Amino acid sequence: MSTTAPTHSRRSAILTVTDVVAETPLATSLTFEVPTEAIDRFGYAPGQFLTLRIPSERTGSVARSYSLSSSPFDDPRPTVTIKRTDGGYASNWLCDNICVGDQIESLPPAGVFTPRDLDVPLLLIAGGSGVTPIMSILTAALSQGHAPITMVYANRSADDVIFADRLDALTAANPDRLTVVHWPADQRGLPTAAALAPVLRPHRDREVFLCGPAPFMEVTRTALSDIGVERAAIHTEVYLSLTGDPFTDPAPTASDTTGTGTDTPGIDTADAPGTDTADAAKVAVELDGTVHQLDWPRDQTLVEVMLAAGIDVPYSCQAGECGSCTATISAGTVEMTACEALDPDDVADGYILGCQARPTADRIEIAF
């Protein structure tokens, strides 16, 4: 991992480790310095994640995504917190080998597990290492908003609480806004829907952000449903191991060198010369305040079409596993080959993965 070595993707950058903090015997936080030329691409929102390229003697490298625990309002340098997992090559390698001054390749921050408004009442629920993005959201909301925040945090025991001292300090500094409810399983038993419901019920009108192991998230979602929390108010983050190589850039197409033209303010039109668009769908894609009008060939994914048009679409794994390219569809229909990053409720609510979506209607409207 050297600054003289080239990156493996046009989108990635070599980050330098500036701080290593042992949060618990099993969890370590790494803070990175972003090179000047990549600062614009590495601005991040609370709750997002970085995808790191970790060397491997067997495969050359593996890619793993780790949630950011830092807040961009406190420190522009991104910090990820990594918990060792049994048999987890990447997490153990990082915790055992990374030191201050080391360098590692990373894709830009991605993910949609982030509040649209940091000044609304929040219910934050974490299990184990799921506290990582929750901490990012918590600290951001405390610094940028004024609304009350309740955090419910489940662990095996008090010794397993990541950020214990920071949570105590934040609670002491914000006694009128922040309430942290710890759930040590060795004292209270494993969380169940019936046991969680009375703890969560007083906060059922809030926006909910939930992250943790799958069984914990399942019982928590049941509890939230039982107390009447609307599905649209529940936001979840799911951890999945990436199976492909997101550091491999898509193969260039004939249209990759074609720019986009602007017909009216806020509207971009882009054609893809060399692509058969005779049976293409028409799609209006809103991204960063601009609506792009595109021809969408039925054998291509939305990410492929947008990249070919020169649009800086958010994506990472291109395998439907990370959720970086999550968007919402408001008109028309699509089909998706794989969508592990979305659950059936997400799909029912109109969420799609741009890297998997192919058109099944003639006219489609999508927003990132």
N, C-alpha and C positions, 0 to 999 in steps of 0.2 A: 504494500500500500504506500505508494510514493507519489509526490506531487508531479514528478516527471513522467509517470505512467499515464497513458491516455485513459479517458473514461470509456466505458463500454456502451454508452448511449449518448445521443445528442442532448438528451434532457437531463442527464445526471451531472453531479459535481463531486469533487473530492473534498470531504469535510475533515477538519482537524479537531481532534478531541482536546478540549480545554479544561475539562473537569471530570473526575470520576468519583462518585459518591456511593458508598455502600449503605443503602437504605435499611436493609435487613440482611441477615446471613444469606438470603436467597435472592435478593433484589438489588440491582445496581443501576444508578442513573448516569448517563453519559451526556455531557454538554458539548456542542460542536460550534466551531467557528466556520462560517460560510465564506468562501472566497469572494472577493469583491465583484467579480464578473458574474456571479450567480445569485447575488443578494436579491435582485428583483424576482427571480424565480422561486426563491426559498422563503418568501414571506408566508406566514402561516396563520391559520385560524385556530382558536381553542378547540381541542378535541380531535384534531387531525393526526395523521401518522406519517412516519418516514419509512421508506423501503430501502433497506441496507443490503449491500452486496458483501457477503461473508466468504472468505476463502475456504476451500475444501480440497483436501488431497485427493478425494475420490472423484469429485465431479468438476473440479476447478473452482466452483463457487456455488453458493445457494443464496436465494433471495428471501428475506424475511421482513415483514412489516411490523413496526413497533410504534405504539401510540406516544404522542408527545405529552409530557407531563407539565411542561412549562407554559406560561402565558405570554403571548406576544406583547402584551401591554407592560409586562414586568421586565422582559429580557428578549431582545430580538434573536438571540442565539437559541436555536432549538435544543431541547433536552428530551431524550427518550429514557424511559425506565423499563428495565428488562428483568424479568423474573425467571430464574432457572426452572426448566421443566424436566421431569424424568425422561431420559433418552433424547432430549432436545439438543441436537448438535449445535445449532446456531446460538441459542441462548447461553449454553454452557461455554461455548468458545468465546463469546463476547465478554462474559463475566470473568473468565480465566485469563484472557490475553490482552484486552485493551487497556492502554495506559495513556496518561496525558502526553500529548505530542504525536500520538498515532493518527493515522489517516484512514478513512474508509469512504467508499463510494456510496452515494445515496441518490435516489430519485427525489424530486421536489415533494413538499408536503401534499397530501391528498386526503380525501375522505369527506363525508358529509355529516359526521356525528358532531355537529357544532350548532349552537343556538343561533337563530336568526336575530334574536333580541336578547341582550344580556341584562336588560333591566325589567325582567318579568319574574314573578315568583317561581322558583325552581324546586323540584324534588329530584335530588341526585342519588342514585342507588348503585352501589358497587359491591362486587364480590371478589375478594382476593386481589390479584393483579389488575382486575378490571377498574381499579381506582385510578390507573394512570391517566386516561383521557378525562375522567371525572375531575381529577385534580386540576387539570388544565382549564376546564370549564369553570370550576369553582373559583379559582384565583382570578380568572378573567372577569367573572361576574361581580366579584367583590370589589374589584378596582374600577369597573366601568358602570356599575348599576347601583341601585339603592333598595331593591326589592328583597324580601326575605328568602332565605335558602335553607332547606333542610337536606342533610345528607345522611343516608343510612348505609353503613359499611359493615359487611359481614366478612369474618375471617375464622380460621381454625381456632386461634387463640390470640391473646393480646400481643404475644411476641411476634405474630405474623403481620401486624398492622404496618403497612408501608406508609411513610409520611406521618408517623404518629406525632412527632414533635411539631411538625409544621401545622398539622390540624389543630393541635392544642393552642398553638400561637395564634392561628387565624380565628379560632373561637374566642380567645381572650380579647383579641383586638376588635372583634365584631359581635359583641354579646347581644345586640339588639337585632342582628340580621341573620346570624349563622347558628344553626343547631346541628350538631353531629351526634348521631345515634350509632353506637358501636354494637355489633352483634357477634360476640365471641362464641363460636359453636361449642367449645368445650364447657361453657357455662350455661348457654341458653338452648343448646341443641341445634341441629341443622335447621335452617329456615324452611318453613312450610308456608303454603299459601294461607292457611288458616291462622298461623302465628303472625305472619307479616301484615295481614289485612288491618288489624286495629292500629298498628304502628303507622301505616301509610294513609289510612282513611282521613285524618285531619288535613291532609295535603292533596286531596284528590282533584282539586281544581287547578293544579299547577301543571306547568310543562315538566315532563318526566324524561330524564336521561338515565339509561340503564346499561351497565356493562359488567360482565363477569362470566364465570363458567356456564356452560349450557344448562345444566340442571338448575342452577341458581336462577338463571334468567327465566326458565320455564315456570318455576313456582312463583316468581315475582310477577310475571305477566298475568298469571292466573289470579293472583291477589289483586292486582290493579284492575283487572276486568271485573272481579267480584265486587269491588267497591265503587264501580261505575266510572272509572277513568276512560275517556274516549280514546279509541285506537289512534286517532290523529295526534294526540298529545303525548304519545309514548315513542321515544326515540331510542333505538338500540344500536349497539356496536357489537359485531360478531368477529371473533378471531378465527381465521382460517390460515393454514399453511399453504403458501404458494407452491404450485407444482411446476410452473413454467419458468421462463427467464424473462422478467419484465425489463431487463436491461438491454434486450435485443430490440433494435429499432425496426419498425415495419419496413418491408421491402419498398423501395421507391417506385412510384408509378409515373406515367407520362405526365400526369397533372401536378406532380409535386413542385414543379418549378413555375406553375401558373399562379399569379397573384389573384387577389379578389378585388372587385370593383365596387364602389359605393354609389348607389343610385340616389338614395335619399338619406338624410341624417338618421342614424340608428338602424339602417337596413343595409345589409351587405348581400350582394348576389355573387355566386361563384359557380363557374362551370368547370367540368373536368374533361378537357379534350382528350381523346384517345379512349374514353370509356363509353361503352354502349349504353346510351340512356333512352333507347326507344321505348322500353317498358319500365322506365324508372318512375318511382314515386316522387312526388313533390313534397319536400319537408321544409318547414320553417323552424329553425333552431335558435332559441334565445340563449345567449351566453355573454355574461358580463355586460348586460345592458344593450347588446346589439343583436338584432334578429338577422340570421343568415338564411337566405333562400337557396336551397340546394336541390339538384337532381340526385335521387337516391336509388342506384341500381339495386335490384332485389336480391342479388347474390353477394352484396357487401354489407358489412356492419356500419353502424352510424359513425363509430370512431374512425374506421377506414376512410369513409367518405369525407369526414371533416378534416382529417390529416391530409388527404389528397388535395383538398381545397386550400391548404395552407392555414387552417384554423387551429389555434393552440388549445385543443380540447383536453380536458383532464382525463387521464387514464394511467394505468399502471400495469396490471398483470395481463390484461387482454384474455383472461380465461374465466371470467365471471366469478372470481374468488375474493377480490379485495374491496369492491364497491367504490373505487375511485371515480368511476364514470357514471355513477348513479344520476339519473335525470327523471323528470316527470313528463308523462305524455298526456296532453289535454284534448287531442283530436286524432282520429285514426287509430290504427292497430299495428302491432309488431309481433314477431315471434322471436323467442330467445332459445338458443341451443342449451345454454347452461346459465344458472343464476343462483349459485350457492350463496352469494352475498346478500340475497334478498329472501325473505320468508314469504309464504303465500299471502299474508295480510299486506305486505309491502306491494306485491304485484297487484293485488286487488285494489289498492289505493292509487294505482297509476304510476308506480315507480318502475323504471326500466334500467338495464345496464347497457350503456352505449356500445360496449365492446362485443355484445352478444346480439343486439337488436338488429333485425332485418325487417323491411317493410312488408306488410300484408294488406295495406290500403293504398289508395292512390294519392291521398293528401293527408299529411301528418303534421302535428304541431308538438314540439318538444321544448322543454326548458331545463337548463342546467342550473 
